[in-house]
Amino acid sequence: ESQAEDAYNCLKDAFKDDLIKNIEYKRDVGIIAVVGAGMIGTPGVA
């Protein structure tokens, strides 16, 4: 499996398991925000 296929499969599984809600693409901007269980309603980390 190529790295791209591996990454795609990980993302696909994460969406299916409701671990990822949304991915947006903005040129020249990179932000990753992670909110874990128990953090709902609190400020996330970006």
PyMOL commands that place a pseudoatom at each C-alpha (Angstrom):
pseudoatom trace, name=CA, resn=GLU, resi=1, chain=A, elem=C, hetatm=0, pos=[0.000, 0.000, 0.000]
pseudoatom trace, name=CA, resn=SER, resi=2, chain=A, elem=C, hetatm=0, pos=[1.296, 3.461, -0.830]
pseudoatom trace, name=CA, resn=GLN, resi=3, chain=A, elem=C, hetatm=0, pos=[1.434, 6.201, 1.806]
pseudoatom trace, name=CA, resn=ALA, resi=4, chain=A, elem=C, hetatm=0, pos=[-1.432, 8.001, 0.063]
pseudoatom trace, name=CA, resn=GLU, resi=5, chain=A, elem=C, hetatm=0, pos=[-3.616, 4.879, 0.157]
pseudoatom trace, name=CA, resn=ASP, resi=6, chain=A, elem=C, hetatm=0, pos=[-2.738, 4.293, 3.806]
pseudoatom trace, name=CA, resn=ALA, resi=7, chain=A, elem=C, hetatm=0, pos=[-3.618, 7.900, 4.698]
pseudoatom trace, name=CA, resn=TYR, resi=8, chain=A, elem=C, hetatm=0, pos=[-6.871, 7.700, 2.708]
pseudoatom trace, name=CA, resn=ASN, resi=9, chain=A, elem=C, hetatm=0, pos=[-7.905, 4.495, 4.478]
pseudoatom trace, name=CA, resn=CYS, resi=10, chain=A, elem=C, hetatm=0, pos=[-7.139, 5.991, 7.901]
pseudoatom trace, name=CA, resn=LEU, resi=11, chain=A, elem=C, hetatm=0, pos=[-9.234, 9.070, 7.110]
pseudoatom trace, name=CA, resn=LYS, resi=12, chain=A, elem=C, hetatm=0, pos=[-12.082, 6.969, 5.700]
pseudoatom trace, name=CA, resn=ASP, resi=13, chain=A, elem=C, hetatm=0, pos=[-12.168, 4.839, 8.858]
pseudoatom trace, name=CA, resn=ALA, resi=14, chain=A, elem=C, hetatm=0, pos=[-11.999, 7.907, 11.115]
pseudoatom trace, name=CA, resn=PHE, resi=15, chain=A, elem=C, hetatm=0, pos=[-15.019, 9.461, 9.356]
pseudoatom trace, name=CA, resn=LYS, resi=16, chain=A, elem=C, hetatm=0, pos=[-16.911, 6.161, 9.590]
pseudoatom trace, name=CA, resn=ASP, resi=17, chain=A, elem=C, hetatm=0, pos=[-16.148, 5.939, 13.325]
pseudoatom trace, name=CA, resn=ASP, resi=18, chain=A, elem=C, hetatm=0, pos=[-17.243, 9.595, 13.767]
pseudoatom trace, name=CA, resn=LEU, resi=19, chain=A, elem=C, hetatm=0, pos=[-13.759, 10.633, 14.924]
pseudoatom trace, name=CA, resn=ILE, resi=20, chain=A, elem=C, hetatm=0, pos=[-13.497, 13.283, 12.193]
pseudoatom trace, name=CA, resn=LYS, resi=21, chain=A, elem=C, hetatm=0, pos=[-16.388, 15.619, 11.470]
pseudoatom trace, name=CA, resn=ASN, resi=22, chain=A, elem=C, hetatm=0, pos=[-15.023, 17.902, 8.770]
pseudoatom trace, name=CA, resn=ILE, resi=23, chain=A, elem=C, hetatm=0, pos=[-12.003, 18.589, 6.582]
pseudoatom trace, name=CA, resn=GLU, resi=24, chain=A, elem=C, hetatm=0, pos=[-11.616, 21.914, 4.789]
pseudoatom trace, name=CA, resn=TYR, resi=25, chain=A, elem=C, hetatm=0, pos=[-8.864, 22.959, 2.412]
pseudoatom trace, name=CA, resn=LYS, resi=26, chain=A, elem=C, hetatm=0, pos=[-7.496, 26.502, 2.526]
pseudoatom trace, name=CA, resn=ARG, resi=27, chain=A, elem=C, hetatm=0, pos=[-4.497, 27.374, 0.375]
pseudoatom trace, name=CA, resn=ASP, resi=28, chain=A, elem=C, hetatm=0, pos=[-1.331, 28.139, 2.374]
pseudoatom trace, name=CA, resn=VAL, resi=29, chain=A, elem=C, hetatm=0, pos=[-3.040, 27.554, 5.735]
pseudoatom trace, name=CA, resn=GLY, resi=30, chain=A, elem=C, hetatm=0, pos=[-2.504, 24.541, 7.951]
pseudoatom trace, name=CA, resn=ILE, resi=31, chain=A, elem=C, hetatm=0, pos=[-4.529, 24.096, 11.135]
pseudoatom trace, name=CA, resn=ILE, resi=32, chain=A, elem=C, hetatm=0, pos=[-5.404, 20.895, 12.918]
pseudoatom trace, name=CA, resn=ALA, resi=33, chain=A, elem=C, hetatm=0, pos=[-7.975, 21.078, 15.713]
pseudoatom trace, name=CA, resn=VAL, resi=34, chain=A, elem=C, hetatm=0, pos=[-8.496, 18.081, 17.942]
pseudoatom trace, name=CA, resn=VAL, resi=35, chain=A, elem=C, hetatm=0, pos=[-11.299, 17.638, 20.437]
pseudoatom trace, name=CA, resn=GLY, resi=36, chain=A, elem=C, hetatm=0, pos=[-11.423, 14.415, 22.383]
pseudoatom trace, name=CA, resn=ALA, resi=37, chain=A, elem=C, hetatm=0, pos=[-14.164, 12.765, 24.377]
pseudoatom trace, name=CA, resn=GLY, resi=38, chain=A, elem=C, hetatm=0, pos=[-14.683, 14.717, 27.573]
pseudoatom trace, name=CA, resn=MET, resi=39, chain=A, elem=C, hetatm=0, pos=[-13.639, 17.959, 25.869]
pseudoatom trace, name=CA, resn=ILE, resi=40, chain=A, elem=C, hetatm=0, pos=[-17.055, 18.634, 24.327]
pseudoatom trace, name=CA, resn=GLY, resi=41, chain=A, elem=C, hetatm=0, pos=[-18.101, 22.187, 25.143]
pseudoatom trace, name=CA, resn=THR, resi=42, chain=A, elem=C, hetatm=0, pos=[-14.588, 23.259, 26.130]
pseudoatom trace, name=CA, resn=PRO, resi=43, chain=A, elem=C, hetatm=0, pos=[-12.071, 25.183, 24.014]
pseudoatom trace, name=CA, resn=GLY, resi=44, chain=A, elem=C, hetatm=0, pos=[-10.193, 22.877, 21.651]
pseudoatom trace, name=CA, resn=VAL, resi=45, chain=A, elem=C, hetatm=0, pos=[-6.540, 22.915, 20.712]
pseudoatom trace, name=CA, resn=ALA, resi=46, chain=A, elem=C, hetatm=0, pos=[-5.427, 24.271, 17.350]
for i in range(1, 46): cmd.bond("trace and resi %d" % i, "trace and resi %d" % (i + 1))
show_as sticks, trace
zoom trace
